[in-house]
Amino acid sequence: MKTRKVKGFTLVELIVVIAIIGVLAAILVPSMLGYVKKSKVSAMNSNAKSLYDAVATSLVEMDSEGHVIGTAGASTDCTTSPYKQGATIPASNPSAAGGDEADLQYKVAQYFSGVSDLNDYSFRIQDMAAIGAWCTDGVYTGGHPTGATTDNYTTFALADACA
């Protein structure tokens, strides 16, 4: 009598392989979730740096045009944003009606005319110089020059960014 050898894996071998895959997934998934959070916070910090650079450039342009904002040691908080949800960027320069602060908002808005992913931003200037910027997408927050981390992104604010 001939015995026939069956090709394939036994049930025990399959269960062992599935158990190994389960252990690896249990180890890797939590660490991958940390990378997603870290990348989103990093993106918000990058957005805040872009805002900071736009404000600094706008202030240089305004200084060359003779405008003066936040002088004599006074700090100016610009918290009204053309990027609050539902708002639109003004079609023309509002400096004639809104003063230098409105002109600054308009100039900064022109640097981000295609941006729609930020719900809110703020920046602080003093003596015609940008000293901090803050951005959020509603969940994650970032800042510049002091950036948010994965530990404090939920409580990070403009005061932290300017510290």
Salt bridges, closest charged atoms under 4 A:
ASP53 OD2 - LYS49 NZ 3.04
GLU61 OE1 - LYS107 NZ 3.77
GLU65 OE1 - HIS67 NE2 3.36
GLU65 OE2 - LYS107 NZ 3.22
ASP77 OD1 - ARG124 NE 2.54
ASP100 OD1 - HIS67 ND1 2.63
ASP103 OD2 - HIS67 NE2 3.37
ASP120 OD1 - LYS84 NZ 3.18
